[in-house]
Each structure stands twice: as structure tokens, then as C-alpha cells.
Amino acid sequence: MVLAMVVVVLAALLLKLMPGGAAGPSGKLLPKDKADQQYRKDRDQYIKLGQQQDELEPRLAKMAYEDSAATLIPHVVRDLQVIAQQSGVHLREVRPLRARALKSGQGMRVPLDVHFRAAFQPDVVRFLYHVEDPAGRMVMDKLDVTGAEARFKTVDVSVVISVFTKSLTDEANMGEGDASDGTQANGQG
């Protein structure tokens, strides 16, 4: 990425300095003092972008997995089962959805559709709190809560939880709810 930024900055400088380009209305080169000023400005911007990238890389490494989507799903399902057990929730269904490449092209979003029934307070709230834990790697994309049984004060919860991976391979080419590849879990375990 840094190499790409260097190429872009150098290409921009060359285009500005080429006769007949965007050098000015007469097509002449910039005066030396203006060219030096532009060079310093571009160099400072390049250094700033490099520093920003150096700051973001450790944070990204901490939040994204290295595994492919197909190998990541069983680990995430186990993590969800541990969270459910800690929260007093029984997962009815955990269904992997199709992994999608990020717009940046630097990884994939791996969503899972999770269904369960539990008392809203404290069980559902505790489960969602653990999923959205800042120290964790899961994010909640979509949440649907509907009343289930007034007598037991329970609600049906459907939540789409995503994790991110740096890997761009989607070995299983997983489809929605495709249980034939062994990645679907019913929450028992």
C-alpha cells in the first residue's frame, strides 16, 4: 500500500512537471521555488499517510482474523456457544451466511445468523453485551427482537453477527444456510 502511494505521488509530480501538462497555461515547468514547495507538501503528505498506516495496522491485526472464512466459522460458533453459556442463553440455530469481500479489497466479512429465545433482561442483554465487547472481534450487524411468551417473559431474538478476516479465500463458497458442508450448528455442544 505504501508502495502504491509512492507511485501515485511520483506520477502526480511527473505530470505536473511535464511540458504541455497541467504545469500552467503556457505549458512551462513550475519555477524552482514553487516546485520545491510542491515537493515538500507532497513529501509531508506521504509521510503523514505512512504514519497513519503504521498506527492502523496493529489495530487492524487485533480486530481481524487471519484464517479463511471456511475455517473461521467453527471457531466463531464455539465462541458464540461460550458467550451463550455465560449469558444463560441456549442458541437454537447458528447459520453461516455468504462471506463477502470488503470494498477495500483487503479482507472479507463473515456473517452468521443466530437465533435463540430467552428472557430479555438480563439474558439477551448480557449476550449482546458480550458479543459487542470492545476487546472481542465480533460485531452485531442486525438485531430483531419479537415477543415470544408473555407468561415466561421471553423474546425471540434473531441477530446477524459478523467477524472479519484478512484472508480473501472463500474455500467452501458458502451459501446461505448450506448445512451440507458441516458448518451449521444448532447451538448444542
C-alpha positions as a printed Julia matrix, in Angstrom:
189×3 Matrix{Float64}:
   0.0     0.0     0.0
   2.87    2.35    0.81
   4.49    1.47   -2.5
   1.27    2.32   -4.31
   1.17    5.71   -2.57
   4.78    6.41   -3.64
   3.94    5.57   -7.25
   0.88    7.85   -7.21
   2.82   10.77   -5.71
   5.67   10.37   -8.2
   3.24   10.09  -11.12
   1.47   13.26   -9.99
   4.78   15.11   -9.75
   5.86   13.94  -13.2
   2.55   15.01  -14.75
   2.82   18.45  -13.16
   6.39   18.88  -14.37
   5.85   17.63  -17.95
   5.56   20.3   -20.66
   2.05   20.58  -22.1
   0.59   19.02  -18.95
  -1.06   20.74  -16.05
   2.02   22.88  -15.4
   0.27   26.1   -16.24
  -1.44   27.99  -19.02
   1.77   28.36  -21.03
   2.72   24.66  -20.63
   6.04   25.55  -19.0
   7.6    23.97  -15.93
   6.96   25.37  -12.5
   9.52   27.77  -11.13
  12.08   26.1    -8.86
  10.75   27.65   -5.65
   7.15   26.56   -6.41
   8.3    23.09   -7.46
  10.3    22.74   -4.23
   7.31   23.92   -2.23
   5.03   21.4    -4.0
   7.59   18.64   -3.46
   7.78   19.38    0.28
   3.99   19.43    0.53
   3.68   16.08   -1.26
   6.52   14.57    0.8
   4.91   15.7     4.06
   1.58   14.23    2.96
   3.29   10.95    2.06
   5.0    10.81    5.48
   1.69   11.55    7.22
  -0.06    8.76    5.3
   2.72    6.34    6.23
   2.39    7.26    9.9
  -1.38    6.77    9.77
  -0.91    3.36    8.19
   1.64    2.39   10.86
  -0.9     3.37   13.55
  -3.78    1.46   11.95
  -2.01   -1.81   11.14
  -1.73   -3.05   14.77
  -5.37   -2.15   15.43
  -6.47   -3.97   12.3
  -4.37   -7.01   13.19
  -6.04   -7.1    16.6
  -9.58   -6.95   15.2
  -9.37   -9.21   12.13
  -8.62  -12.91   11.86
  -6.03  -14.43    9.53
  -7.98  -17.64    8.75
 -10.13  -18.17    5.67
 -13.89  -17.81    6.04
 -14.49  -21.58    5.93
 -12.0   -22.36    8.7
 -13.04  -19.34   10.78
 -16.73  -20.27   11.14
 -16.28  -23.26   13.52
 -14.13  -21.1    15.83
 -16.71  -18.32   15.87
 -19.53  -20.8    16.53
 -17.6   -22.14   19.53
 -17.02  -18.59   20.79
 -20.74  -17.86   20.42
 -21.6   -21.02   22.37
 -19.28  -19.95   25.19
 -20.87  -16.48   25.24
 -24.34  -18.05   25.24
 -23.44  -20.31   28.14
 -22.05  -17.35   30.12
 -25.22  -15.39   29.38
 -27.7   -18.11   30.25
 -28.93  -18.37   26.65
 -29.5   -21.52   24.58
 -28.73  -20.96   20.9
 -31.36  -22.56   18.66
 -29.55  -22.05   15.4
 -26.29  -20.6    14.12
 -26.31  -20.37   10.35
 -23.33  -19.09    8.34
 -24.23  -16.66    5.59
 -22.25  -15.95    2.44
 -18.89  -14.33    3.14
 -18.4   -11.1     1.19
 -15.23   -9.3     0.18
 -14.8    -5.85    1.71
 -14.99   -2.84   -0.6
 -11.37   -2.05    0.24
 -10.36   -5.46   -1.14
  -8.28   -6.17    1.96
 -10.38   -8.88    3.56
 -13.77  -10.46    3.96
 -16.83  -10.0     6.17
 -18.08  -13.34    7.51
 -21.68  -13.07    8.82
 -23.57  -15.64   10.91
 -27.32  -15.65   11.53
 -28.03  -16.55   15.19
 -31.46  -17.41   16.64
 -32.47  -18.0    20.26
 -35.25  -17.45   22.81
 -34.52  -16.07   26.27
 -35.59  -13.56   28.88
 -34.76  -10.12   27.58
 -33.49   -8.88   30.9
 -30.81   -9.97   31.84
 -30.03  -12.86   29.44
 -30.43  -11.26   25.99
 -28.8    -8.02   27.13
 -25.87   -9.92   28.64
 -25.43  -11.98   25.43
 -25.42   -8.87   23.22
 -23.04   -7.11   25.59
 -20.54   -9.99   25.31
 -20.86  -10.08   21.52
 -20.19   -6.35   21.24
 -17.32   -6.42   23.74
 -14.67   -3.93   22.53
 -11.93   -6.45   23.35
 -13.59   -9.02   21.06
 -13.71   -9.37   17.32
 -17.44   -9.73   16.72
 -19.84   -7.03   15.6
 -23.61   -7.06   15.53
 -24.99   -6.13   12.1
 -28.71   -6.69   12.54
 -30.97   -7.36   15.51
 -34.61   -8.43   15.52
 -36.41   -8.95   18.83
 -40.01  -10.14   18.96
 -42.2   -11.11   21.91
 -42.47  -14.88   22.36
 -44.17  -15.86   25.61
 -45.6   -13.25   27.96
 -46.04  -15.81   30.74
 -42.29  -16.56   30.84
 -41.27  -13.03   29.78
 -39.16  -14.35   26.91
 -38.4   -12.91   23.48
 -37.31  -14.44   20.2
 -34.02  -12.96   19.05
 -32.56  -13.07   15.57
 -29.19  -11.4    15.23
 -26.64  -11.24   12.4
 -23.14  -11.27   13.85
 -20.09  -10.64   11.68
 -16.38  -11.21   12.03
 -13.69  -10.02    9.66
 -10.77  -11.88    8.14
  -7.77  -10.65    6.19
  -7.92  -13.79    4.05
  -9.51  -13.32    0.64
 -10.09  -17.02    0.01
 -13.56  -18.44    0.34
 -12.72  -22.13    0.08
 -16.2   -23.5     0.62
 -18.02  -20.82   -1.41
 -20.6   -20.99    1.32
 -24.23  -20.25    0.61
 -26.96  -19.16    2.97
 -27.82  -21.97    5.33
 -25.91  -24.63    3.43
 -25.66  -27.39    6.02
 -24.03  -29.9     3.67
 -20.52  -28.56    4.38
 -20.85  -29.19    8.11
 -20.63  -25.55    9.15
 -24.16  -25.23   10.51
 -24.62  -25.66   14.22
 -27.76  -25.93   16.28
 -26.23  -24.43   19.39
 -25.87  -27.69   21.25
 -22.47  -28.62   22.44
